[in-house]
Amino acid sequence: MRSSPMSGERQGQVRVVFTPSGKRGRFPVGTPVLAAARSLGVDLDSVCGGRALCSRCQVMVSEGEFSKHNIVSRAASLSVQGEAEQKLQLRGTVADGHRLGCQATLQADVVIDVPAESQVHRHVVRKPDEAHDIRIDPVVRFYYLEVPAPVLAAPSGDLQRLQQTLKADWGLDVHGCAFGVLQDLQSVLRTGEWRVTVAVRNSNQIIAIWPGLKERPYGIAVDVGSATMAASLCDLTTGEVLASAGLMNPQIRFGEDLMSRVSYAMMNPEGEKVLTDTVRRAINELVTLVTRQAGVERVDVLELTLVGNPSMHHLVMGISPVELGVAPFTLASDAAMDLPAADIGIQVNRGAHVYALPCIAGHVGADTAAVLLAEAPFDLDAVSLIVDVGTNAEIVLGNRSRLLAASSPTGPAFEGAQISSGQRAAPGAIERVRIDPNTLEPRFKVIGCDLWSDDPAFSERASDIGVTGICGSGMIEVVAEMYLAGILDPDGTIRESADSGSPRIVADGPTWAYVLSEGSPGIRISQGDVRAIQLAKAALYAGVRLLMDRLGVGKVDRIRLAGAFGSHIDGKHAMVLGMIPDCDLDKVSSAGNAAGTGARIALLDRSSRALIEAQVRRIEKIETAAAEQFKEYFVAAMALPHQTDSFDELAKSVQLPGRQATRANQVYQPRGLPNS
Amino acid sequence: MRSSPMSGERQGQVRVVFTPSGKRGRFPVGTPVLAAARSLGVDLDSVCGGRALCSRCQVMVSEGEFSKHNIVSRAASLSVQGEAEQKLQLRGTVADGHRLGCQATLQADVVIDVPAESQVHRHVVRKPDEAHDIRIDPVVRFYYLEVPAPVLAAPSGDLQRLQQTLKADWGLDVHGCAFGVLQDLQSVLRTGEWRVTVAVRNSNQIIAIWPGLKERPYGIAVDVGSATMAASLCDLTTGEVLASAGLMNPQIRFGEDLMSRVSYAMMNPEGEKVLTDTVRRAINELVTLVTRQAGVERVDVLELTLVGNPSMHHLVMGISPVELGVAPFTLASDAAMDLPAADIGIQVNRGAHVYALPCIAGHVGADTAAVLLAEAPFDLDAVSLIVDVGTNAEIVLGNRSRLLAASSPTGPAFEGAQISSGQRAAPGAIERVRIDPNTLEPRFKVIGCDLWSDDPAFSERASDIGVTGICGSGMIEVVAEMYLAGILDPDGTIRESADSGSPRIVADGPTWAYVLSEGSPGIRISQGDVRAIQLAKAALYAGVRLLMDRLGVGKVDRIRLAGAFGSHIDGKHAMVLGMIPDCDLDKVSSAGNAAGTGARIALLDRSSRALIEAQVRRIEKIETAAAEQFKEYFVAAMALPHQTDSFDELAKSVQLPGRQATRANQVYQPRGLPNS
């Protein structure tokens, strides 16, 4: 057997190497590239099964790769373009320099590159806040089929011939078929003249069918919060987010906080039904918004994922939230739920399903499960603390060997509620504050304007939005800065104005208040406001401390702050305030909208569902209300700041460049935590 | 180790033998009988799990069994009755002499009898027409549970604790839970104070839940025919039929026969929907009838089975029947269907499912699958021919090694349609006929009167019901008798009256007719009527012959005639007429309502479902319209009678005692079948 050193052809065979996988093999001349790829297990997409219809199997001939692979790609390595390919290239569906893997056949040794967009199991590259890339392997995939027509001599059901084709062409044993598909099957097969596209879910159930070729299934990740709801529409094939939308939760008219809605449900006949119908209608509205935005038909939405806190989760599902409002705060189920979207009134394709991530415990919801999925602390050796602050703070602590979760009753202060000048994070809200420790004069930033308030151009630039209140992250900063500036005692008392002589400190009944902004409305930080923040941060810290105790660690390796609030707060101020435990500052970061990201992961990567279900089963659920130490930690954590390890460094780091040490450092010795 | 010859006690252990299973073992004194039975795998029922609530585990101490089992049961072999048992005995729930297996404990060597009604896997003894006993092992079973209440320190979902209890108490890994159950779960658990009964389907899904103890699940077997519909309500635990009801299929107003209904569906907008709604409403009416009759609540119906011909099957399922009306007569699916009853609008428990037996081919429906299940020809070495005559004749032929099925287009003559004096089998219809071969005088019987028409008391006794027409089985007999009496030529021509001089033969246009009854209305058998029966019997015979060819047999070992028509026709006359092939007369019998029996088997015995699905998959489907020989056989089978083997014997056997040989025997030599 002889072969030239420059060519691997022997007995009519050619060598092929696929990049980036590096998979290689020998094939007879004339083998289609797609067939070669499949036989080598190369990840090359195809919906139409090699019929030059879907254009998914585009490849490129790599030039100059011969040194690495010892193979030369030559101009004639692949067959010349046929009519089908030329047509698609003219139409622009096949890019210049690309070839259709199902049409091009091997003619000589060649290196073939499979670009990312032609791979089935591609990844979506993570965004800045996200912990990892998302693997794309959706539960719903499309398959184009040419089903044999029935013949009189060998009777068989239409469904059976279709299933046999799925097996023969795609190797899929699909035994299930949605009842609605079965009802339409005969007419669709005949309309499509036996050419149809089926949507197969979990590789085992046909959930939708169309005549002819259909290419793109879409999915929507839905995050239902007590205050706001959000949805992202994704292309299930590419993972791309095509549209996103948010809404206020319309249940707010039945009560600002969850407990008042639960009360509404209990006090009114049909109350639960009203709450359920309201939130389901809002989900449908979100579906309308994102499908319109993306120019996608509702019927092309074939999968949804749902996350939310336990009460929202239960209400969307039509399960009473009443048990979640009373001890022992029992969930109807802490398993994931997977059911037809129509069963909860979501109007998309009638074969579409909703996958709701599992709730973890009565106060730790599917939203936290989603955060967990997005953050994947179970993949790390480092001990992560993940905090998602809302009306409650959901806390997850641990690493690959153990995970613990709890919810701390922080109350709504971090959301700007129950604060005299508090407001939600919206344009006009103060979100950043600095106080000069010498003059006690403040400067601040409001949402919607990128200038500090002491910038000469601020008044003009912020005139449209105004200064309307202070949001949660602003409260964290102002209280921390007030403390650093010596305005607050370590126990949180606002010192009387005589101590500083500053006109910013004014009498407010029997106590004092700090005037942050003198405009109209004036923004004052009252003693009550400081107390509310103290209570909230103490609750959060006590919950974290409890988990650290249970895990047996005195320090966490990294802290991730999730959610809208987590994205806005400054880790340094949070640590000065004693909200979060001691940690290297460069290991404290925002996790962005981790719940939304987790919902999207569950939508795009089928394996993530079993993963999060297993993690939620093994997670240790800690009920703060049942833990004796919680109260003790809570009381101890009321002081400002309650920890010493890195306080000096921290205090320095929040100073503005060139400023002196804080008055707090000069005048007070921080008291530190009680010995515990 | 010593033991007295009369006692097996050793080291505080006693011996126990359970009858009828013969299972035996040694147990510590004080072991409850139920526990001993379970550890030995003895089939002893219990719903409440041994809490003296359900009274299902009743047993008896067998006396005098010591010689067989070498064990003496003595008066004190079991513990004395406690309070719970005495109460139940006073209430009559525990029979005299019976003990509760969960309460009575072993005290000395004993033989314990488990009566049939205390066994889980009992059998229902077959009725005269039925082929075998029915094993009772329903898909839905009840389990009584005492679920642990939730505790704050160890949060877990209500569903998860319930599932853990099912596992701990009953060894069941039930992962599924109907969404409706999940929605009610929390309130039912609390209403029942953590004591609930769950209905579990297929050992893997919770489909219903009640507070407290609930004992009896019910099911309904539904048979949807083109003309009539029937339902039987069964106790799923005992297998007992508690109520049965029938209705005319209200679709009849859209067309007497299937094809006119299919036309209606095609010609009218919403036509299919109207047909579907109509038949579903009728099923709900049947449910109303049988539940009322049995005094059972609709919500206690937890399972249904459905059989019917392909068109009825598809229409009930909301699948268009149009493809079944045109070649190649393609089913949407030839698999069994299992779906929530609510999905096809049947109003029973919302967790109930409908199991529709598989259709076999475009003209061989789920009703034939049910007949197959009832008759079980696949369990026999003997070759069975099973014929179910309706508008089409469904034919199954074979044995344990091979099974074939076909449908022959007999038309509606066997149902009394398209016959001049024809009518359905109903009171007043002539169903039995004898013709004196000498005088050509007839005598007959009508449905609803047990006297022959030549009985002096007949006129008076039949005066209420009258003589209104002739039904299918009457037509078989009259045509056979006309032939035996020499009124008919072998080619089916009615001989002119001059041949016999009988006033019973009268001119009827260019042909002749036989006057069967002179009353009002007069019942005449016209030449057209004879031709209609000839066509029908030729179609049936040709179908049978085709299957025999394919199976490679010249003779069948046994013939079972199914359906209402099959129950009424006389095998002998059918053979004289040449409807069915040669067979020992004592091997020809009625299978009764085999389709209904099959539906009941599928309802009561879960294993029967996999069995019939496997049999239907392996059955060879023969399309008569696609077989060349069919037409040839059909033409050949028009003659009367077309077979010779046992004709003389047969002809003799239909004579009345003491009569002479028939004129047919004297005058004609039967022509027999063409050589083929």
Interface residues (C-beta under 8 A of the other chain):
Chain A: P150 V151 L152 A153 A154 P155 S156 G157 D158 L159 Q160 C177 F179 L182 Q183 L185 Q186 S187 M317 G318 I319 S320 V322 E323 A327 P328 F329 T330 L331 A332 S333 D334 A335 M337 L339 D343 C359 A361 G362 K621 E623 A625 A626
Chain B: P150 V151 L152 A153 A154 P155 S156 G157 D158 L159 Q160 C177 F179 L182 Q183 L185 Q186 S187 M317 G318 I319 S320 V322 E323 A327 P328 F329 T330 L331 A332 S333 D334 A335 M337 L339 D343 C359 A361 G362 K621 E623 A625 A626
